[in-house]
Each structure stands twice: as structure tokens, then as C-alpha cells.
Amino acid sequence: MTDAAQNATRTRAEDSPLPEPTLLARTLRTLSGNRTGVIGFVLVALIVASAVLAPWITPYDPAAIMTGPRMSPPTAEHWLGTDNIGRDIFSRVIAGGRIAMLVAAAALGAALSAGLALGLIAGLGPRWLDNIMLLVFDALRSFPVIVFGLAVVTIIGPSLFTVILVVAITSIPIYARIVRTQTMALRNAEFILAERAMGAGMARILLVHVLPNVLGPLLILASMDVPLVIATEAGLSFLGMGVRPPTPSWGVILNDGYNFIRNSPWPVIGGSVPIILVTLGFTFMGEALRDIFDPKLRKTG
């Protein structure tokens, strides 16, 4: 090959655009320089795995009484000790994680779905409909979660379904507002107007252009809202408005331990540490997801 041909080949290779990195490659590259992101993913993986495998990894029945001496400190048989009626705290904490993940998945899934639909309607609908929906969103957000939970409990009674319903209803306006803002910013974008001029239908515009730009921020926000949902479930259960005893919930464990904290601090420790780990794990993971999905928001420093 002549020098001229080699130079031409080299020039074409240099001028050709590099392939866009895949999501997996971008994720690994981001995590490689983000220790807190790795810690977050590891904590979330351990928490989710323990929740899924709870029936097989709990050494004792979480509801069984007198599995050991009452108010026992941690031992080889009971890693976190026992409560006031001899139930194994470690087994109840693991089983409580299953309840917490169930509430978070169900409540956030319902809130995301409803918020996405309502936000799209508000962002693409007529002005009068947008104003009505904003008024409804503001009205729902004006109620404190606990006060709203008390009202719902009075009507339908305390249960796991009540907790999911309260969290979902109070979370819908948050996601709906984000989707509405994103949709209104996109509806007049040049590429959307070009698609409409070419005869594209509303379904194609929503599925191809709007949803991919909206889902990223929603997923990031939802991952960082998981600790808030779990803390809300624990708070409602602690106040007797959520999961009812003897169902193992972190809030129920905290309530039982608080009544006997002078005798043994281990039930309170067992119910508190998982909430702290969940908060750290999902917060770190949410920040890593933010860097992956939207590098423009990455922190500099």
C-alpha cells in the first residue's frame, strides 16, 4: 500500500466517529470512580437479597415466642438477642425487610404509574385541565403524611394495604409534577415540532421522544425516595397505624423495643440499623444513577 493510501486510510479512521458507549459500559465506568456508588449498589443488593430470601435465611420463625430467654443480649444462637417475649430479633429484622421492600415496591410502583399518566395529561392537555390538576396536586401535598394516614386509618383501619395506599397517594403529586414539567419543556422542542410536521401521531411522540426523557429523572427520584417510603411505613407501624403485630415490621420492632428499652437496647438497635443502612444504600445508589443517566448533573470537585 502506498503512503498516500495509508494516509487516506488513517485520516478516515481518525475522522470516523467513535461508537456511543453502551449503558453497561457507562455504568461500569462511572462506578469505577465512585466508591459511594459501589457501596450503595452493594448495600441495596444485600438488602433486596435478604428480603427475597427471608423465608429461607431466618434461623427462627419471626412470630414464634420463647425461642430463647426473654430480653437476651446477642449470643451465638440469637445474633441480635431476643425481645420481651423471647422472639428472635435477627429473624424479625430480616422478615421486616421483606415487609419494607414490599411496601416500597408496591407504593412507588403505583405512584410512578399514576404520576406518569397524570403528568403527561397535565403537560399535554389544555390549560384549564392543567390548572385543575395542579390544584388537586397541591391539595394532596398540603396534608402531612401522618395526618393523612390517621384519616385513612380511621376510614379503612390499620393494615399493610393502608400503608401502601397512604404512601402511594401522597407520592403521586411529586412524580406527576416532575413529568408535567419535563413534558411541557419537550412539547415545544424543535425535534417534537419536526415530528408533528412530518405527520407523527401523539402515540409515537410519547413513546419515542417524551417517555425516554422523562423516565430517567423519575427512576433516580424513586430510588432516592425508597428510604422515605420505608421510614414512613416504620413510623406508621410504630404509631399503630400500619402493620399490626405480630407481623414483623421495623416499626413494630421499634415500638416493642421502646417499651422495654431500659431492660434491653437490642430491639431498638435491631429496628434502627436496617433503616440507616437502607437510607445510605439507596441514597448512594440514587446519586450514582444520576451520574449515569445524566452526566451533566455530576458533581464536580
C-alpha positions as CSV (number, residue, x, y, z in Angstrom):
1,M,0.0,0.0,0.0
2,T,1.4,3.4,-0.9
3,D,2.0,6.2,1.6
4,A,-0.9,8.2,0.1
5,A,-3.3,5.3,0.6
6,Q,-2.1,4.7,4.1
7,N,-2.5,8.4,5.0
8,A,-6.0,8.4,3.5
9,T,-7.0,5.3,5.5
10,R,-5.6,6.8,8.7
11,T,-7.4,10.0,8.0
12,R,-10.8,8.2,7.5
13,A,-10.2,6.2,10.7
14,E,-9.4,9.4,12.7
15,D,-12.4,11.2,11.3
16,S,-14.9,8.4,11.8
17,P,-17.0,9.0,15.0
18,L,-16.4,6.8,18.0
19,P,-19.2,4.4,18.8
20,E,-21.6,5.6,21.6
21,P,-20.8,3.7,24.8
22,T,-23.5,1.3,26.0
23,L,-25.4,1.8,29.2
24,L,-23.5,-1.1,30.8
25,A,-20.1,0.4,29.8
26,R,-21.1,3.8,31.0
27,T,-22.4,2.3,34.3
28,L,-19.1,0.4,34.9
29,R,-17.0,3.4,34.0
30,T,-19.0,5.7,36.4
31,L,-18.9,3.2,39.3
32,S,-15.2,2.7,38.9
33,G,-14.6,6.2,40.0
34,N,-17.4,6.4,42.5
35,R,-16.8,4.5,45.8
36,T,-20.0,5.6,47.4
37,G,-21.9,4.4,44.3
38,V,-20.3,1.0,44.7
39,I,-21.2,0.9,48.4
40,G,-24.8,1.9,47.6
41,F,-25.2,-0.8,45.0
42,V,-23.7,-3.4,47.3
43,L,-25.9,-2.4,50.3
44,V,-29.1,-2.4,48.1
45,A,-28.2,-5.8,46.6
46,L,-27.7,-7.2,50.1
47,I,-31.0,-5.7,51.4
48,V,-33.0,-6.8,48.4
49,A,-31.4,-10.3,48.5
50,S,-32.2,-10.7,52.3
51,A,-35.8,-9.6,51.7
52,V,-36.3,-12.0,48.8
53,L,-34.6,-14.9,50.7
54,A,-36.1,-14.1,54.1
55,P,-38.2,-17.3,54.4
56,W,-35.0,-19.4,53.9
57,I,-32.4,-17.5,55.8
58,T,-34.2,-16.6,59.0
59,P,-33.0,-19.0,61.7
60,Y,-36.3,-18.9,63.6
61,D,-39.9,-18.3,62.9
62,P,-40.2,-14.4,63.3
63,A,-43.5,-14.8,65.1
64,A,-42.5,-17.7,67.4
65,I,-42.4,-16.8,71.0
66,M,-39.9,-18.1,73.6
67,T,-37.3,-19.2,71.1
68,G,-34.8,-18.2,73.8
69,P,-34.7,-16.4,77.1
70,R,-36.6,-13.1,77.4
71,M,-34.6,-9.9,76.7
72,S,-31.4,-11.9,75.9
73,P,-28.4,-10.0,74.7
74,P,-26.7,-11.2,71.4
75,T,-25.5,-14.7,71.6
76,A,-24.3,-17.4,69.1
77,E,-27.9,-18.7,68.9
78,H,-29.5,-15.2,68.7
79,W,-27.3,-12.8,66.9
80,L,-29.3,-9.7,67.9
81,G,-30.8,-11.1,71.1
82,T,-34.4,-11.6,71.9
83,D,-37.3,-9.3,72.7
84,N,-39.7,-9.2,75.7
85,I,-41.5,-12.4,74.8
86,G,-38.4,-14.4,73.6
87,R,-38.7,-13.8,69.9
88,D,-35.5,-13.8,67.8
89,I,-34.8,-10.2,66.9
90,F,-32.5,-11.1,63.9
91,S,-35.2,-13.2,62.3
92,R,-37.8,-10.4,62.8
93,V,-35.4,-7.8,61.3
94,I,-34.8,-10.0,58.2
95,A,-38.6,-10.6,57.9
96,G,-39.3,-6.9,58.4
97,G,-37.0,-6.1,55.5
98,R,-39.4,-8.2,53.3
99,I,-42.3,-6.0,54.5
100,A,-40.4,-2.8,53.9
101,M,-39.3,-3.8,50.4
102,L,-42.9,-4.9,49.6
103,V,-44.3,-1.6,50.7
104,A,-41.7,0.4,48.8
105,A,-42.1,-1.6,45.6
106,A,-45.9,-1.5,45.7
107,A,-46.3,2.1,46.8
108,L,-43.7,3.5,44.5
109,G,-44.8,1.4,41.6
110,A,-48.4,2.7,41.9
111,A,-47.2,6.3,42.5
112,L,-44.9,6.2,39.4
113,S,-47.5,4.7,37.2
114,A,-50.3,7.2,38.2
115,G,-47.9,10.1,38.4
116,L,-46.6,9.4,34.9
117,A,-50.0,9.2,33.4
118,L,-51.3,12.3,35.2
119,G,-48.2,14.3,34.5
120,L,-48.4,13.5,30.7
121,I,-52.1,14.6,30.7
122,A,-51.3,17.8,32.5
123,G,-48.3,18.6,30.3
124,L,-50.0,17.9,27.0
125,G,-53.6,18.8,27.9
126,P,-55.4,22.1,27.6
127,R,-54.5,24.9,30.0
128,W,-57.7,24.6,32.1
129,L,-57.1,20.9,32.7
130,D,-53.6,21.6,33.7
131,N,-54.8,24.2,36.3
132,I,-57.3,21.8,37.8
133,M,-54.7,19.0,38.1
134,L,-52.2,21.4,39.7
135,L,-54.9,22.4,42.2
136,V,-55.5,18.7,43.1
137,F,-51.8,18.0,43.4
138,D,-51.3,21.0,45.7
139,A,-54.3,19.9,47.8
140,L,-52.9,16.4,48.3
141,R,-49.4,17.7,49.2
142,S,-50.9,20.1,51.7
143,F,-51.8,17.3,54.1
144,P,-48.9,15.9,56.3
145,V,-48.4,12.2,55.7
146,I,-49.1,11.3,59.3
147,V,-52.3,13.3,59.4
148,F,-53.5,11.9,56.1
149,G,-52.6,8.4,57.4
150,L,-54.7,9.0,60.5
151,A,-57.7,9.9,58.3
152,V,-57.3,6.9,56.1
153,V,-56.8,4.5,59.1
154,T,-60.0,5.9,60.6
155,I,-61.9,5.0,57.5
156,I,-60.5,1.6,56.5
157,G,-58.5,0.6,59.5
158,P,-54.7,-0.2,60.0
159,S,-53.2,-2.7,57.7
160,L,-50.4,-3.2,55.2
161,F,-52.7,-2.1,52.4
162,T,-53.4,1.1,54.3
163,V,-49.7,2.0,54.5
164,I,-49.3,1.3,50.7
165,L,-52.3,3.4,49.9
166,V,-51.2,6.4,52.1
167,V,-47.7,6.4,50.7
168,A,-48.8,6.0,47.1
169,I,-51.4,8.8,47.2
170,T,-49.1,11.2,48.9
171,S,-46.3,10.4,46.4
172,I,-48.3,10.7,43.2
173,P,-48.2,14.6,43.1
174,I,-44.4,14.6,43.3
175,Y,-43.9,12.4,40.3
176,A,-46.8,14.0,38.4
177,R,-45.3,17.4,38.8
178,I,-41.9,16.3,37.5
179,V,-43.4,14.6,34.5
180,R,-45.6,17.6,33.8
181,T,-42.5,19.9,33.9
182,Q,-40.5,17.7,31.6
183,T,-43.4,17.2,29.2
184,M,-44.1,20.9,28.9
185,A,-40.4,21.6,28.3
186,L,-40.4,19.0,25.5
187,R,-43.7,19.7,23.8
188,N,-42.3,22.8,22.0
189,A,-38.9,21.4,21.3
190,E,-37.7,21.6,17.7
191,F,-37.5,17.8,17.2
192,I,-41.0,17.4,18.5
193,L,-42.3,20.1,16.2
194,A,-40.5,18.5,13.3
195,E,-42.1,15.1,14.1
196,R,-45.5,16.7,14.2
197,A,-44.8,18.4,10.8
198,M,-43.9,15.0,9.4
199,G,-47.3,13.6,10.5
200,A,-46.2,11.6,13.5
201,G,-49.0,10.7,15.9
202,M,-49.2,11.5,19.6
203,A,-48.6,7.9,20.5
204,R,-45.3,7.9,18.6
205,I,-44.2,11.2,20.1
206,L,-44.9,10.0,23.6
207,L,-43.3,6.5,23.3
208,V,-40.2,7.5,21.2
209,H,-39.4,11.1,22.5
210,V,-41.2,12.0,25.7
211,L,-41.0,8.8,27.8
212,P,-37.2,8.2,27.3
213,N,-36.5,11.7,28.5
214,V,-38.9,11.5,31.5
215,L,-38.2,8.0,32.9
216,G,-34.5,8.7,33.8
217,P,-35.3,11.5,36.3
218,L,-38.2,9.5,37.6
219,L,-36.1,6.4,38.3
220,I,-33.5,8.5,40.0
221,L,-36.0,10.2,42.3
222,A,-37.8,6.9,43.0
223,S,-34.6,5.2,44.1
224,M,-33.9,8.1,46.5
225,D,-37.4,8.0,47.8
226,V,-37.2,4.4,48.9
227,P,-35.8,5.3,52.3
228,L,-38.5,7.9,52.8
229,V,-41.2,5.3,52.0
230,I,-39.7,2.8,54.4
231,A,-39.3,5.4,57.1
232,T,-43.0,6.3,56.6
233,E,-44.0,2.7,56.9
234,A,-41.9,2.3,60.0
235,G,-43.4,5.5,61.5
236,L,-47.0,4.5,60.8
237,S,-46.4,1.0,62.2
238,F,-44.6,2.5,65.3
239,L,-47.7,4.6,65.9
240,G,-50.0,1.6,65.5
241,M,-51.5,2.8,62.1
242,G,-49.7,0.4,59.8
243,V,-48.6,-3.2,60.0
244,R,-50.2,-4.9,63.0
245,P,-48.4,-7.1,65.5
246,P,-47.2,-9.9,65.4
247,T,-46.3,-9.2,61.8
248,P,-42.6,-8.4,61.8
249,S,-42.0,-4.8,60.7
250,W,-39.2,-2.5,61.6
251,G,-41.7,0.0,63.1
252,V,-43.3,-2.7,65.2
253,I,-39.9,-3.9,66.3
254,L,-39.0,-0.3,67.4
255,N,-42.3,0.0,69.2
256,D,-41.8,-3.2,71.1
257,G,-38.2,-2.3,71.9
258,Y,-39.1,1.3,73.0
259,N,-41.4,0.0,75.7
260,F,-38.5,-2.1,77.2
261,I,-35.5,0.0,76.3
262,R,-34.4,0.2,79.9
263,N,-34.2,-3.6,80.1
264,S,-32.5,-4.2,76.8
265,P,-31.5,-1.8,73.9
266,W,-31.1,-4.5,71.3
267,P,-34.7,-4.4,69.9
268,V,-34.3,-0.7,69.2
269,I,-30.9,-1.2,67.7
270,G,-32.1,-4.1,65.6
271,G,-35.0,-2.0,64.3
272,S,-32.9,1.2,63.7
273,V,-29.8,-0.1,62.0
274,P,-31.7,-1.5,58.9
275,I,-33.4,1.8,58.3
276,I,-30.0,3.6,58.4
277,L,-28.5,1.1,56.0
278,V,-31.4,1.4,53.6
279,T,-31.1,5.2,53.7
280,L,-27.4,5.1,53.0
281,G,-27.7,2.4,50.3
282,F,-30.5,3.9,48.2
283,T,-29.2,7.4,48.6
284,F,-25.7,6.4,47.3
285,M,-27.2,4.3,44.6
286,G,-29.5,7.2,43.5
287,E,-26.6,9.6,43.3
288,A,-24.7,7.0,41.1
289,L,-27.8,6.6,38.9
290,R,-28.0,10.4,38.5
291,D,-24.4,10.4,37.3
292,I,-25.1,7.5,34.9
293,F,-28.3,8.8,33.4
294,D,-27.5,12.5,33.4
295,P,-23.7,13.2,33.4
296,K,-24.5,17.0,33.2
297,L,-25.6,16.8,36.8
298,R,-22.5,15.0,38.0
299,K,-20.8,16.8,40.9
300,T,-17.5,18.5,40.1
301,G,-14.7,18.9,42.5
